[in-house]
Amino acid sequence: MENNADITIHDVDLVNKIKVKMNPYNTITDLSDFFKIMGDSTRLQLLMVLEHGELCVSDLAYLLNMSISAVSHQLKSLRNAKLVKIRRDGKNIYYSLDDEHIKSILEVSLEHILER
């Protein structure tokens, strides 16, 4: 790491404006963890399927051509990261996106990729 005394700042006003708006480092690490969870193709596919509605594990396993245990494992990670939520109906558990932010992130990201 460089010593800040050795750095010449070229636009002091802009640097100072940005500095007060910078997020704390722990917020950045939380965001990094969020993207790590989203960065797995299986978990991402589950999230994209759940954009269309609430589904149970067996329906998700069928759609993704995966075992129920593999889907359950990925859903646990998504739940722990607060990306999906559950609703119980008797013995059945249904999964859905946690909130509209997740859907928006997926939509904007896909739109960006499809621009290429």
C-alpha positions in Angstrom: 0.0 0.0 0.0 1.3 3.4 -0.9 1.8 6.1 1.6 -0.8 8.8 1.0 1.8 11.5 1.4 3.4 10.3 -1.8 0.2 10.7 -3.8 -0.5 13.9 -5.8 -4.2 14.7 -6.0 -5.1 16.4 -9.2 -8.7 17.3 -8.5 -9.0 18.0 -4.8 -12.6 19.2 -4.9 -13.8 16.1 -6.7 -11.8 13.8 -4.5 -13.2 15.4 -1.4 -16.8 15.1 -2.7 -16.3 11.5 -3.5 -14.6 10.7 -0.2 -17.6 11.8 1.9 -19.9 9.7 -0.2 -17.8 6.5 -0.1 -19.4 3.5 1.6 -17.7 2.0 4.6 -15.5 -1.0 3.8 -17.8 -3.5 5.6 -20.6 -2.4 3.3 -18.4 -3.1 0.3 -17.6 -6.6 1.6 -21.3 -7.3 2.1 -21.9 -6.2 -1.5 -19.1 -8.4 -2.7 -20.6 -11.4 -0.8 -23.9 -10.6 -2.5 -22.3 -10.8 -5.9 -20.5 -14.0 -5.0 -23.8 -15.6 -4.3 -25.3 -14.2 -7.5 -22.2 -15.3 -9.4 -23.0 -19.0 -9.3 -24.8 -20.1 -12.5 -27.1 -22.6 -10.8 -28.2 -20.1 -8.1 -28.6 -17.4 -10.8 -30.8 -19.8 -12.9 -32.9 -20.5 -9.8 -33.4 -16.8 -9.2 -34.3 -16.2 -12.8 -36.9 -19.0 -12.7 -38.4 -17.6 -9.5 -38.8 -14.2 -11.3 -41.9 -15.9 -12.9 -43.5 -16.9 -9.7 -43.5 -18.9 -6.5 -42.4 -22.6 -6.9 -41.7 -25.6 -4.7 -38.5 -27.5 -4.7 -39.7 -30.4 -6.9 -41.0 -27.9 -9.6 -37.6 -26.1 -9.5 -35.7 -29.4 -9.7 -37.8 -30.4 -12.8 -37.3 -27.1 -14.5 -33.5 -27.1 -13.9 -33.1 -30.8 -14.5 -31.5 -31.2 -11.1 -32.0 -33.4 -8.1 -34.2 -32.2 -5.3 -31.3 -32.3 -2.9 -29.1 -30.2 -5.2 -31.8 -27.6 -5.6 -32.5 -27.6 -1.8 -28.8 -27.0 -1.2 -28.7 -24.0 -3.5 -31.9 -22.6 -2.1 -30.5 -22.7 1.4 -27.6 -20.5 0.2 -30.1 -18.1 -1.4 -32.2 -18.0 1.7 -29.2 -17.3 3.9 -28.3 -14.4 1.7 -31.9 -13.1 1.8 -32.4 -13.5 -1.9 -35.3 -15.9 -1.6 -38.0 -16.3 1.0 -40.3 -19.2 1.8 -44.0 -19.7 2.4 -45.4 -22.8 4.0 -48.7 -24.3 2.9 -49.3 -27.4 5.0 -46.4 -29.8 4.2 -45.4 -27.8 1.1 -42.8 -25.1 1.1 -42.9 -22.5 -1.7 -39.9 -20.3 -2.7 -40.1 -16.8 -4.2 -37.7 -13.9 -4.7 -37.3 -12.0 -1.4 -38.3 -8.6 -2.9 -38.6 -6.5 -6.0 -34.9 -5.4 -5.7 -33.7 -8.9 -6.6 -36.0 -9.0 -9.7 -34.8 -5.5 -10.8 -31.2 -6.5 -10.4 -31.7 -9.6 -12.6 -33.7 -7.7 -15.2 -31.1 -4.8 -15.5 -28.2 -7.3 -15.5 -29.8 -9.4 -18.3 -30.6 -6.3 -20.3 -26.9 -5.2 -20.1 -25.7 -8.6 -21.2 -28.1 -8.7 -24.1 -26.9 -5.3 -25.4 -23.7 -6.9 -26.7 
